[in-house]
Every structure is written in C-alpha cells, then in structure tokens.
Amino acid sequence: MQELAYIVAGFVVGSIVGLTGVGGGSLMTPILIFFFQIKPYLAVGTDLLFAACTKVSGSVRMARSRQIDWSVVASLCAGSLPASMLTLYLLHSMGTTDARVQSIITSTLGAALLLTAAATLYKAVRGKTSPKQVVEGEEVLALKPRHWSLPLLFGALIGSLVTLTSVGAGAIGVTVLMLLYPKLPLPRIIAADITYAVPLTLIAGLGHASLGSVNWTMLGLLLCGSIPGIWVGSHMLHKVPERIIRALLSPLLAYAGIKLIAI
C-alpha cells in the first residue's frame, strides 16, 4: 500500500504542476515530510531529482517550439549553479543528518513555502498583467533585465534556496522573472524558468545523492505517478480555472510553511 500511495502522490502533484506550473518541490516535499514521515534531508534530496526528471520533458517541448530565451536562462544559471555547488559543499562539510542542519533545512523550507504561497497568490491575482507578446521592435529591450546584476543575484539566492529546500524554482522563480523582465510575455518567462531549473535541480539532486540523501525506490514510484499526472494536468489546462486553484493552494502552502517553522 505504501508503494501505491507514492504513485498516487506523484500523480496528484504532477497533475497540479501540469495544470498550474506551481513548482513540484513546494508540493511534494511537504507531502513527503508530513504524510509519509520522511526525514527532511531525504525528502529534499529525493524531490530535487524528482523535479529534474519532471522538468526535462517540459523544457524539451518548449525548446522545440522556440519559446526559450537562452540569454535569460544563461544569466540565471550563472548565479544559481555556483551558489548550488557552494551550498552542497557546506552541506557536505556539516553533514545532512546533523540536528542543526536538519533544523536549518526545515526552517528555510518553511520560509520558502511562505514565499511560494505569496508568489502563487500574486500570480493568481495579477497573472494576466504580463504582456501577451513582445511589442514589435522591442525584442532586444524585452530581454534586458531591470539591471544586469539582478539575474545573477536572484539566481544565486534561488540556487541556494533550491539546493537547501528543493523549493524556489517554480512560483518564486516565475515571480522574480516577471519583476526582472516586465516586457517579456508570461509563456516565455515560464519557459525560461522551467529550463534553468533543469540543470539546477539536477546538480543539486546529484549532490544530495552523493551525500546519501536520495531514496531511489521512492523516486521511481513518484515518477511513475507524476509523468501521467503532468500529461493529464496539461490537457485540463483550458477546462479548469487555474487562478482559483492557485488561490486555494496559497493558504495550504502557507499552512505547511508555518508548521515547518514551528517544528
């Protein structure tokens, strides 16, 4: 029954990701911790590889449709990947099973979930304020951030956050990109966010695997559920009110974040 429960959890999370684009980490990690009683460090490590696998297909599909702005992806990766490797080095030095490290992980995860809840609610309320397409003649301007250093800075912050908690590359990343690239259409923002998250979650996940923080059997079962779940969710995109689902998810994520901080 435990195996079936993992598959069902993967399907539910995959469906919500396919429907709303909310990062799987903000949903799967709390589920693993609260419902399956998985240790936080093990939940984070497993979920990072879960996220990497689920985002690959999305990034390939978007690359084929030429929705990805590679300069935006490169700017974020330039900040996030070094920050991820530095965070992994610190985790390796301290040890993921250390009580202090687990306390840092749960507290940071709680804060990340609160930020994700706020970002999800922001997208639900103001999701339609992004331009539908780039104004003719402003393509170069649309790909310029408010300041050249901001993608590096926010990329580094998200890289550390994702490596430590597996949360941050979804709703938080999209909201940051909306603020940094206000002239870029939302579909291209989402495409950039999903694409840069692939190498980030892969490097962070493999780093956690080297620390023994990945349950490979659980990962396989979660993927068995999530892959068809994402397909179902993406095909329900125009039939279900996405903004209502986001508005309902926000208080649930906030509740989980408060519980984790209180541990």
Secondary structure, DSSP 4 states (H G I P E B T S, - for coil): -HHHHHHHHHHHHHHHHHHH---HHHHHHHHHHHTS---HHHHHHHHHHHHHHHHHHHHHHHHHTT---HHHHHHHHHHHHHHHHHHHHHHHHH-TTSHHHHHHHHHHHHHHHHHHHHHHHHHHHHTT-S-SSPPTT-HHHHTS-SSTHHHHHHHHHHHHHHHHHS-STTHHHHHHHHHH-TTS-HHHHHHHHHHHHHHHHHHHHHHHHHTT---HHHHHHHHHHHHHHHHHHHHTTTTS-HHHHHHHHHHHHHHHHHHHHH-
